[in-house]
């Protein structure tokens, strides 16, 4: 079979490169993306390798580019992305790139430092402006003075009304009795000191409490909010602040107040006492603010120009630096020969692409100007090669589903091509609805039609990337669901009467609409005798009593039929593995008894279903009437347990066909005889071969290792027993036999999930129709139109959210399990390791994703 059904044939090659041509040749191989290099220096520390200094220089350039990228994104400047990938620069170009990045970084850091200093100065002037404005209001509202009239010898306290009586009480407490005593001398005025500043609004309540407690209420605080937020120059955040002024008396309180302000990170500013001085300072502040605004604008313009110029080339710079770094990192995997003039590498390459790789090496040599051509030699090895499955945009998603279970063992059968059909089909059996399938198919088709534009957006949304990566799976699942929806004749829980029903309704309208116990009986004349041409007859919509019974019997049986056929196909795939790897023991003692066991028990049960459908009918007379039809499940249980069938009604036959009992006994005995063959046949043969060769381990058709014509001879349960103890072989074979025999029963029952989820999906759709949409459909008049619009919107949201998204996800996961466990366990080992070629495209894509994660 071709590479579509198996992984590519790989070979290990040794590559000799001239030192001056190595960089260009590796660059060409990176563009090609078909070579996986091996590390020939596994014991050498990463810091002791030959090209470690070049890698460090690339790391430093990447750091500078990430800094530029962060500043560009901060300013919201779009970065030009042409989608093209520039070639890897020559080594001599690294110096120019380093100089460019160094110049840009230094210039930007200098601009940022100047801008931050200007913003800090601007913030201080803005806060001072607000202080001068607000404190002027404070001083205008109240100037507390205490004077004594020497003529009348009575104390006169004068206040301008400040705010309310509470403020007067605070002022009285602030002045206190000591102030009154000191002011008892005639003509002496009391002088209060004050400080003014700005504090964060959220710290103000705690600040006020601390002042009160520390100063024991002997200070007077006034505060006013600054309406507009102020920008913090260090991080650019918007901060809300408040202006405060604190009145106190004495140097001791002044020292205490300043310490509290310092602790709360409040900024204090000088505020003159005289109104004229305050006005003069305010005018000076305003002039300086205007000058600062001008300088700040020029600084921002210069920064913007620098970033715009950098944004045009940033993507290309990232690509160039990552390519240079990848090349030197790959060169660190190589060995130097004794002359230090030649680099030696070992690499895995696909056999079909050797000529393409040689052409790329030749191009690299010509580009470097070297006169010595590179040498690519194939090597013989005992290692298992990596697994490489060629994919395109259509098969890539299906291959990813298989690789998520386990990467295929080298050259074993690849399930992905068959999964392209079986996966959406089994999904559709569970999700069968013409309407829901159409929604899913249209969504997938939209992503396929717009895939170039959507792929160019390169969003970091993981959920969207999963949907977009599986767009072809979604489209096929939707198309197959439309097909099964037509078979079920189900569209949003209703049916389509395309060909006309093959039943006659002999009831009046009210009976059909209101009687929930109506049944369809094919024995009566209601049935015309011929089936509906395609899918289910729409008349089953009115059969409230036996609709679910009929559909359950139908869907349950087809679930078992599809499941058994799927498992038999999986066992048949193992035949191709055994024959390809010349594994004769596994072919005789595993494949044949496994197939016989599955056919004689479970495929026989499937045949009984078809016999029952074909021979028994409601219109037939005994012994093939509906009442004489036996239960397939009871028949199968009696067959396996060798039970005597229970008595049947008069006129009916115990068995479906002549000789059934004899065949059933033979089938069960042969199936049981296959178990010891699977259990002991292969280990005994291996033991016999070892005794015959009188050496352990031996080499033979079933015990070969290494490479033969580029292929490993050993595979599966029979290809790697050459070095195992016999006890381990017996245990290993016993586990596989028990797993297969018990798994055949459990896996067959597992396919009943097809029926269960199909039933649940249909019932949920019917509930949404009857409980939601029918409410709007039953309303009449203009109110009914409005009601229907609202109800339809609600029904549509529930349909898409629950039935398409949630039910679709559930059916997807169940389908995935059926393929991973029930299907692939019959032939697929998945113990290989993926081919990871040196590819610039993969490195740049992963580097871009990592950069986005760091920025977030």
N, C-alpha and C positions, 0 to 999 in steps of 0.2 A: 504494500500500500504506500501511497505517497505521503508527503510531509503533512498533508491535511489531517491524516488520521494518526500519525505518529510524530514525535518530535524530530527535529532535524538531526541528521547524522553529523556528529561532531568529531573532531580530531585535535590532538595536542600537537602544537607546532613549536619549533625553536626558531627564534628570530635573532639575526645578527645585524646590528646597525652601526654604521660609522658614527663616531661621537658628534661630528659637526652636522650630520644629517639626521640624528636621532630626533631632535625637536620637531623638524618639519614632517618627518615620517609619522610620528605619534600624533601630530596635529591632523594629518590626513586620515589616520585611522579613527580619530575621535569624530571627525565629520561623518565617517562611514558608519560607525556604530555597530561593528560586527565582530569585534575581538574582545575577549575577556582575558586580561593579563593575570598571571599568577605572581605572588610575592616571592621572589627568590632570596629575600633577605629577612626572613621572619624573626631571626634572633637579633637583628640590629635595631637599636633604639631609634625612634623617629627623629631624634635630635642629632643623630650621628650619621645620617644618610647624606649622600653626595649633594643633593640639590635642596637641602633644608633652608639655606639662606634665601634662595629664590622663592620658596614657598612662604617664608616669613615676610618677604617684601610684598608678595601678593596679598597676604593677610592684612598688612598695613594699608595697602591701597584699598582693599575692601572696606576697612574701617573708615577711611576717609570718605569713600563713596556712600556708606551708610549714613555718615554724619550729614553729607550734602542732601541725601534723600530725605532725612528727617526734617531738615530745614525747609526743603522744597514743599513737603507735605504740610508743614506747619503753616506756610503761607498760601496753601491751596493752589499752587501753580501746577497746571497739567504737564505731565512728562510725555514727551513724544515717543511713541512706540510704533515703529514702522512694521514690526513683525518680522523683519529680516534679521538674519544672524550674521554679523560680520566675521570674517576669518580671524583666526588666532594671530595676534601680532607677532612679528619676529622678536627674538630676545633683545635686540638692540633698541627696539621701540619701548621697552619697559622703562628706560631712563626718561624718555619724553613724557610718558604717562605719569610717572612718579613726580616729575617736576610740575606738570599741570595740576595734579591733585594737591600737591603741597602748596602751590601758589593759591589755589582756590580756597583751601581750608584756612590758610593763614589770613587771607583777605576777609573771609567770612567771619572768622573768629574775632578779628580786629573790629569789623563793623558791628558785630553783636556786642562786644564789650563797650564800644563807644555808645551804641544805642541804649544799652542797659544803664550806663552811667548817666546819659541824658534823661532817660525815663525816671531814674531815681531822683535826679535833680528836679525834674518836672513834678514828680510826686510831692517832694518836699515843698516846692513853691505853691503847688495847688493846696496842700494842707494848710500852709501859712496863710494863703488867701482866705480860706474858709474860716480860719481862726480869727483873723482880723475882722471879718464881716460879723461873725457870730458874737465875738466878745464886745464889739461895739453895741450890739443889741443888748447884751447883758448890762453893760455900763449905763446905757440909756434908760433901762428899765428901773434900776435902783442903784442909788449911791448912798449907802448908809453912813450917816454922820451923826455924832453925838456932841451937842454943844450945850453950854449953860449960860443962862441969861443972868449976868451979874446984878442987874437992877432989881429984878423981881425975886432972885434967889430961889428960883424953882427950875428943876431940870426939864428941858424940852427935847424930846427925841423926835427927829424928823426923818420921815421915810417917804420916798416915792413908792407908790404901790407897785410891788414887783410881780407877783403872780397870784398869791392867795394868802390866807391867814397862816397856812402851814409854813410858808416861806418866812413870814414874820416871826413865828415861833422859833424857826431854825436860826434866824439871825440873832434873836434875843439870846438863845442858848450859846451861839458862837461868841457873842460879846461877853456874856457871863457877868458875874458879880465883880470879878477882878477888874474888868474893864471899867465898870461903874465907879469903883473906888479910885482907880488911877485917873479917871476923868472928872473926879470931884473938884479938882482945882479949876477955878474959873478960867475960861477962854482956851482950854486945851482940847484939841481935836484928836480923836482916835484914828490911827493909820493902820490899815490892814495890808499884808503882803498877799501876792497871788502868783500862781503859775498857770499857764495855758498850754494845751496840747491836743493830740489826736490819739484815739484808741479804737481798736476793733470793736464793732458794735456788739458782738456776741460776748465780749469780755466785760462789758460795761457793768452789768449787775453785780458780778463778783468783785469788780474793782471798787464799786461804790460801797459794798459791804465791808471790804477790807479797810477802806479809808475811815469809815465810821468806827470800826472796832479798834483800829490801831491808834487813831487820834482821839478816841473817846468822845466823838461827836463835836470836837472843837474845830472842825473845818466846815466850810460851806461850799458845796459842789453844785455847779450849774452845767448842764450839758444840752447839746442840740445835735440832731442827726444831720449828716451830710446826705442830701437826697440822692445824688448820683454816685454810683460805685466808682472806686478808684482802682487803677490797674497796678498790680504788684509787679515791679520790674524784674524780679528774679524768676518768676514762673508764668507771668502773663495772666494770672487769675484776677477776676473782678472781686474786690473786697469792699464791703460796706463798713464805713467808719463813722465815728461821732466826735464832735468837738467838745472839750470840757474846759472849765476854768475853776480853780480851787482857791478859795480865800482862806487865809489862816493868819495867825498872829505869832510872831516869834521865830527865831532861827531854828529852834529845836523841832517845831512842827514842820518847818520848811524842809529840813533834812529828811524827816520821816516821810513826808509826802513824796519827795523826789525818789527815795528808795522804793516806795510802793509803785510809782510810775515806771521805774526801771524794771521791776519784777514783772509787771504786766505788759512789758514791751510797748508801753505808751511813748509816743514821741513828743517831747516838749519843745516849744518854740518860744523865742523872745517876743514879748508883746509889750509895747510902750504903754505907760500909764496915761499920758496926755493924749486927748483926742486928735490934736493936730499931728502929733508924731505918728499915730496909727494911720491917719489918712495919707500922710506922706509915704510911710512904708508900704501901704496897700498900692499906691500908684507905682512905686518902684517894682513891687512884685508883679503887677500886671504887665509892666513893660518887659520884664525878664521872661515871663511866661510866653508872651508873643514871640520874643526872639528864640526861645527854646522850641516853640512849635515849628518855626521856620527851619531851624537846624534839624529837628527830628524828621520833618518831612523830607528834607534832602537826604538824610541818612537812610530812611526807609526806601526812597527811590533808588539810591545806589545799591542797597541790599537786594531790592527786587530785580534790578537789572542783572546783577551777578547771578542770582538764582535762576532767572529766565534763561540766561545763556547756558548755565549748567544743565538745566532741565532738558534742553534739546539733545544733549549727547549722553545723558546719564545712563539710559538703558543700554546703549551700545558700549559704554565704558564698563558697565557691570558684566556684560557678556564677554568682552575682551579679557578682563581681569580673571574671570572664572575659568575661561579657557586656558589662559596661561598657567594658572594655579593647578588645573587638572592635568595639564601636560607634565609639569614638573613633579606633581605627586605620582603620576604614572611612571616617570623616569626613575623615581626613587625605588620602584619595584624591580628595576633591572639590575643585572650584575655587570661589573666591569671586568674585562679580560686582563691578563697579566700585563699587557702592553699599555693599558689605560687609554687605548685609542678605539676600542670597540665595546659596544653595549650589547649584552646578551639578555634576551627575554624569552619567557615561555608563555604561551597563550592558547586558549581554546578558540577554535574557529569552526564555523559550519563548512562541511566539505564542499558544498555547492558554491560557496563564496570565496574559495581560495584564489581563483583568478582575479576576482574583483579586488581582493585585499592586495594581491601582488601589484596590480595596476596603481592602487593608491600609494603603495610604498615607492613605486617608481616615480610617481608625481612628486612625492615629498623629497626624494633624492635630487630630482632635477631642480626643484625650487631652492634647495639648499646649496646647489652648485657642487655637490660632492661627486667625485668620479668613481667611487666604489659603490656598486649596487648592493642593496640589502639582500640577505639570504633568508629564505623561509623554508625550513625543513620539517616534514612530518615525523612524529616520534611515536614509538610504541609505548604504551603505558598500561599499568594494572589498575589505575584509578577509574572510578565511574565518572563519565563526562557529565557536564551540566545539561539540563533539559531546556531546549529552545523550541518553542512553538511560534511559527510565524503567524502574525495576526494583522488584520486591517481594522478600520474603524467600525466595521460591522461585527466581526468575530471577537474583537478585543474584550467586550463586556462579558460574553459567554465564557471566554477563556479565564477571565478573572473570577467567575463563579467557581470554576473547577479548581483553580489554583488556591482559592481561599480554603478549600478542604485540605489540599496538600499538592505540592508540585509533583507532577508525574515522574515516576522512575524512568530513567533514560530509555527511550525508544519503546515504551509500553503504549498500549492503545490510548489514544486521547479521546475522552468522552465529549469534548466540546462540540464537534460537528453534529453529533446526534442530539446534544442538549439544545441546539438551536431550534429543533422541532419539538422534542419531548417536553422541554421546560414550559414554553408558552401553552402547549396543549394541555398538560396536566393542570397548569394554573387556570386555564379556561374552563376545565371541568368543574372546578370549585367556584369560579367567578362568573359562570355563564349567564349573561344578561346583555341583550342587544344594546340597550341604552347606556348602561354603565361601561360596556366595552367600547362603545363609540366615543364616549368622553375620554377614556384612556388612550384610545388610538389617535384621536385628534390631538391630544396633548403631545404624544410621542411624535406624530407627524409634524407638528409645529416646531418642535425642537430639531427634527431632522432637516426641515426646510431652512431653518435659520441657524444651522449649526456653525457656519463660518463666523457670523457676527457674534453669536453667543460665546463661541470659543475664544474670540479675540478679547472679550471683556475680562477674562481671567479673574473672576471673583474669588474671594476667600471663604464664601459661604459653603460649608461642607455639605449641607443637605442638598443645596442646589447642584453642587458638583456631582453628587451621587446620582441624582435624577438625570442630569445631562449626560453623565458617563454611560448610563443604562438606557439611553433614549431608544435604541433599536429594540432592546428587550421590552420596554414599555409599549412600543408600537406593536410588536408582534403579540404581546399578551392581550392588547386591546382588540386586535384583528381576530385572534383565535377566540376571544370571549364573545365577539359578535357572532361568530359561527356557532359556538355552543349555545348562545342565546337563541339563535334561530332554531336549533335542534330542540331546546327546551321550550321554544315558543314563548319566550319571556322577555319583555321589554318594560322596565320599571314596574315589574310585578303584574303586568297585563299581557295579553296575547294578541297576535296578529292573525286575522282571518284572511289569509292570502288566497288559498285554494278553495275555500268554502268547506265548512265542517262536514264530516262524513257521519254525523249523527243528526237525528231529527228530534226536536224538542216538542213533546206532546203535552206540555204544561202551559198554563196561562202566565201572563207577565208577572202578576203579583206573587205567584208560587215560586217562580224562578228567582225573583229578587228578594223575597222574604224568608223562604224556607231554607234553613241552614242544614237540613238533614237530607237534602236531595242526593241521590246516588246515581251514577251511570252504570247500567248493567248491560253488558254486551249480549246477554241471552235474549233480551227483549228486541222488539222490532225497531227500537230507537236507533240501533246501530245498523248502518247500511251494508255492513259486511266487508267493506274494503277499507284499508287504513288510510290515514291522512298522508298525502304524497311526500311531505318533507317535515320531519320533526313531529312534535306533539299536536294533537287536535286542539284547537282553541276552546272546544266545548268543555274541557276539563276545568275551566275557570268557574263554571256554575256548579260543579260537583263538590259542594261543601263537605260532604261526609266522607267520600273515599278518594278525594283528589290527592291528599298527602300520602295515603296508603299506596295508591298506584305509583306515584312518583318515587316514594321511598324504595319500593320493590325494584323499580327500574334503575334508579341511580345506584342503589347498593350493589346490584349485579354488575353493572358496567364498571363500577369501581374495582371490583375483584377481577374482572376480565382484563381491564387495562393494567392492573397491578401485576397479575401473573405474566402477561405478555412482556411487560417491562422487565421483570426479573429474569425471564427466560432469555431475553435479549442481552441482559447483563452477563449471564452465564455463557452465552454464545460468544461474547466479546473475549472471554478468557481463552477460548479456543485459539483465536488469532495470536494472543500473547504467547501461549505455549508453543504453537507451531513456529512462530517467528524466532523465539529464543531456543528452539530445538529442545524443549523441555519435555522429553518423552514420558518420564515418570508422572509428572503433573497432568499430562494429557490423559494418560490411561487411568490413573488412580485418583484423580480429582475431578477433571472436567466431565468424563463420561458418567461416573456415579452421581455427581451433582445434577447433571442434566436429567438422568433417569429418575432420580428422586423427585425433582420438581415436576417433570412431565407426568409421571405415573400417579402422583397424588393431586397436585394443585391444578395442573392443566386438565386432568380428567374431570375435576370439579367444574371447570369452565365449560368443558364439553357437555356435562350434564345440564348446565344452564341453557345452552343452545338447544339441546334435545327437548327440554321441558318447554321452551318457547315454541318450538316447532311442532311438537306432537299434541300438546294440551291446549284446549281452547274452551271458552264458555259455550260455544255453539256445538261443540263435539258431544257425542254420546259416550257413555262409559264403554270401555275403561279409560278413555282419553278426555273425559269432561273435566271442567275446572275443579270439581269436588274431588276428583281422583288424583290431581296433581300432587306429587310428594314434595316435601320440603327438602331442598338441596342441602341445607345445613345438617338436618337430622340424618339424611342419607350418608353424608360424608363422615359424620361422627360414628354412625353404625359401622361404616366400612372400615375405619381405622381401628375401632375397638372390637371388631368381629362380632358385633351384636346381632341378634336375630331381629329382623324388622318387625315393628308392631303390626297387629292386624289392621287391615284396611276395610273401608266400607264395602258392602256387597256390590259386586259388579266391577270392582276396581282391581287392577293388578298391583302386586307388591313391588315389582320392578318396572323400570321404564322401557326396557328392551330385553330380548331374550339373551340369556347367558350373562346378564349383568353381574350376578353374584359371583360367578366363576372369574370373570375378569377383575372384579374388585379384589377378590382374595389374592389373585396372582399379582396385581399391581402393588398391593400392600406388602406382600412377601418380598417381591423384588426390591421395593423401596427400602424395606428394612435391611435387606441383604446388602444394599449399597453402603450402609453406615459402617460396618466393619471394614469394607473395602477402603472407604475414605480414611478410616481411623488407622488401619494397620498396613495397608498395601504399600504405600510409599516408604515408610520407615523400614519395613522388612526388606524391600528391594535394595535400599541404600545399604543395609547391613550385609546383604548378600554380595553386593558389589565390592564392599570393603574386604570381606573375607576372601573373595575370589582374587582380588588384587594383592592380598596379604600385606597391605600397607595402609596406613591411616595418617593423614588423609590421602585420598586417591584423586586422580584426575579422570574425568570421563565426560560423557555428553551431558550429564546432569550436574557435574561438579566443577565445571570449568570456571575460571575467573579470568579477569583481564580483558583484552581486546582481541577479537578475531574479525578481521576485515572491518575494523572500526566499530565493532559492536561488542558489548559484553555478552558472553554466552549464558551466564547465570541470570535467573530472574525468578521472582515469585518464591513460592514455598519450596521449590525444588532446586533453585539455582545458587543457593548460598549455604548449603549444608556441609560443604567439604571440610570445614574446620570445626564443626559442632560435635559435641558428644552425642552418643546415641540416645542417652536418656533425655537430653534437651530436644532432640528431634521428635521423640515419641510425645513428649509433653506439648511441644509446639503443634504437632499434627492433631493431637487430641483437642486442644483448644479450638483450632480451626474447624474441626469436624463438629464439635458441640455448637459452636457459633453458627455454622451453616444450617444444621438440622433445626435447632430451635429458632434461628432467625428466619427460616423459611415460613414457619407458622406465624411468628410475630410480624414479619414484614408483610405477609399477605393481609393480616388483620390491619396493619398500619395504613394500607391503601384505602381503608374504609373512611379515612379523613376526607377523601374526595367527595364521598356522599354526604358526610356530616357538614362540611363547610358549604357545599352547594345548597343543602337544605336550609342552613342558617342564613345564607345570603338571600335566598328567595323569601324566607319568612320575614327578614328585616325589611326588605323592599316592600313587601305587602303591608307590614305594620305602618311604615312611613306613608304609604298611599292611603290606607284606611283611616289612620289616626290624624293625619296632617292635611294632605292635599284634598281629600274628599270633603273636608269641612268647607273649603273655599268653593269647591265645585257645586255644593248643594245650595249655596246662597243664590238669590235671584235679585234682579233689578240693579240699579246703580250701586247700591251698597254691596251687592254680590261681586261687582267688578272690582271695587276697591279691596274688598276682603280677599278675593282670589289673588290679586296682585301681591298683597302682604303674605298670604299663606304660601303662595308659590315661591316667593323669595326664601321663606323659611325652609320650605321643603327642599329647594335646590341646594341650600347651604348644607342641610343635613345629609342629602344624597351624596354630594361631593365629599364632605368631610368624613362621614361615617362609612357609607357603602363603597365609595371609590377609594379613598385614601386608607382608612383603617382596615376595612375588609380586604382591600387590595394588598396591603402590607401583610396581613395575616395569611392570605392565600399564597403570597410570594414566599413567606418563610416556610410554610408547610410544603410547598413544591420543592424548595431548596433541600429540605430534610429528606424528601422522597428520593431525590437524586443522590445526595451525599451518602445516605445510609442504605436505603433499599436497593438502589441501582448500582452505585459505584463499588459497594462492598463485594459484589460478585466477581469483580475482575481488576479493580483499580487499587494499586498499592499506595501511590502518592508519597513515596519516600525519597524522591529525588531532590535536587536543589536547582534553583532557577539559573539560567544563563544571564549574567549581568555584564553586558558588554561595556567597554569604555566608549561612552557616547556623550558628545557635547549637549545634545538635545535634552537627555535625561538629567545631566548635571545642572544645566541652566534652569530647567523646570524645578528641580528639587531645591536649588539655591534660591530661586525666586520665592518659593513657598516658605522656606526657612526665614528669609528676610522679612516677609510679611508677618510671620508669627512673632519675630522679634520686635517689630514695630508696634504690634498690638500689645 
